[in-house]
């Protein structure tokens, strides 16, 4: 099962998924259900995903380069407590990721040494990163899992999972890496500015 909406499409203009099987009986059953329920994508949506697949490899290289640059910057920032990106040698599962993956992707998270107040100021000051819940398009996106993707998880459980009010998730896009770093830098400075 794959989401074609994210990296595969890569242009934030399709909502689609796919199921790939190598079992003829399961394939037959799924085809029946697909036809009976009408869950068939439009030809144009298929064209858009196919278009995205043609540039997937070069987009992923840029996503990864940018995510690595952003992660390295964040790792040295005084207001960042930790960075979760498997491409960093400091990541606890970096060696495992190197064995299992050809690249480390463009998604990462980091925790700031503040809470919701600092995170809110950080988000209000972003200029390039857009506040959004998605990932995998060409544009850089930022989200606050505690109030977005994990808002329904009780606070005590979120804390045990490491999802603090200061945990920020980034889907690093294709923009210039220096511009992305500058955006994060000025937003972090604003969030921790002492008056």
N, C-alpha and C positions, 0 to 999 in steps of 0.2 A: 504494500500500500504506500503510495507516494502522494505528497501534496505537489501539484503542478503549479499552484498559485505563487509559490515563493521563488526560489532560485531558478527553477527550471524555466518558468515563464520570464521572470526577471524584470518585467516592466510595469508591474502593479496594475494590470488591466484585465486580468482573468481570475476567476474563482473556479478551480477545477482540481480534481484528484483522480488517481487511477489505481486499479488493483491489477497486479500481474501475477499470473499463476502458471504452473507447469503441470497441472492435473487436468486432463481433458473433461472428466466428469464435473469437477468444480467449475471449470470454464463454461461448460454447457449450462449449468445451473445459474451462474452469474449472468450469462447472456440472456437467459429467459427472464430473470428478475429485472435486468436492465430494460429490456423491451416492455415488460409488463408494467413497470413503474414509470417508464419514460425518463429515466435518469441518463439521458444521452446528451453530451455536450454539443453545442452548435458547431457547424463547420468553421465558422469564423473564429470561435474560441480555440478550436484545434489548430487553425492556422497560426494564431497568436502564440500558442505554446510551442509549435514547431519553429516559429521564427526565433523564440527565445532560446531554444535548444541549440540553435546554430551558433550562438555567441556565448553559451554557458561556460566553456573552458576559459575564454579570455576574461569574462566577467569575474569568474571565481578567483582567478589569479590576482586581479586587482582588489577584490573584496579582501582576500587574505593578506596581501601586502599592506593595505590600509589598516586592517584590524591589528596586524602585528605592530605597525608604527604607533597606532593609538594605544594599544596595550602597553607597549614599552614606555610611552609617555606617562600613562596613568600610574604605572608601577613606581615611578619616581616622584609622583606628586605628593606633597606633604599632607594633603587632606584626603587622600585615598588610602583606605585601610588595607584593601586587598583587591586583586584583579583575578577574575576567572577567565582564562583563555588558554586552551591546551597547547597553543604554540609557544608559550613562554616556558623557558626551562624551570622557572620557579613553580609552575603548576604541579600539583602532587601527582598527576597522571600524565605528565608530559611524555615520558618514555613509552607508556602504553599507547598514547595517541600517535606517536611517531611510527610505532609498529603497525597500527591499524588503519592509519589515514594517509592519503597522499598529500593532503593539505589540511589546514586547521579551520577553514571557513572564515566567515565575516561576522559572527555573532559572539559577543562577549558580555560579561557583566562585571561591575565593580561596586565596591561599597565605600561610601564616604564616611568620615568620622563624625557626621552629624546625623540628624534624623529627618523627619518629614518637613520641617521648616526649611532647612538647608536644601533639601531636595527640591522643594517647591521653587525656591529662588533660583536654583540651578536651571530648572526647566524653563522658567520665565525668561531667562537670559540667553538661551540657545538661539543661534541665528541660522545655522545650517541644518543641524539635526532637528527633525520634526518629532513632536510628541505623537506617538502612535503605538499600537499594540502589535503590529505586524512585523515582518522581517523578510529579507530576501529579494527586495526590489533593488533598483539601481540607486535609490536615494537612501541617505543615512537617517535612521530612525532611533528614537530613544524612548524608553518606557520605564515606569516605576511599578514593578511587579506587585508590591504590597497593596496598591490601590487599583491595579488593572487586572492582570492575569490571575492573581492570587487573592483578590479582594474577598472572596467568599471563604477563604481558609481562616480559621480562628487564629488570633494573634499569637497565642502560645504555641500553636503548631507551626506557624510561619517562622517564629523565632528559632524553633528547633531545626527547621529546614534551612536556616541561614538566610531567610528572606526578611531582612530588616527594612525599616522605613527609609534607610539610606542606600538600599541596593538598587542600582540603576542598570538596566539592560540596554545594550546598544546593538543595532544591526548596522554595521559599518558599510556604507555604500561606495560608490565609484568616484566621488569627488576627490579633489586634490588632498592628499594626506596632511599637508601642512595647514591647509584651511580647516580641516576637521580638528586637528590638534589645537589650533588657535581658538576655535569655537569652544571646545571643552575647557581650555585654559581660562578664557575670559569668564565662562559661566561658573567655573569653580571659584575663581577669584571673587566674583560677585556674591556667591553663596556664603563665603567665609570672610567677607569684608567686615572689619571691625570699625565701628563708628566712634 
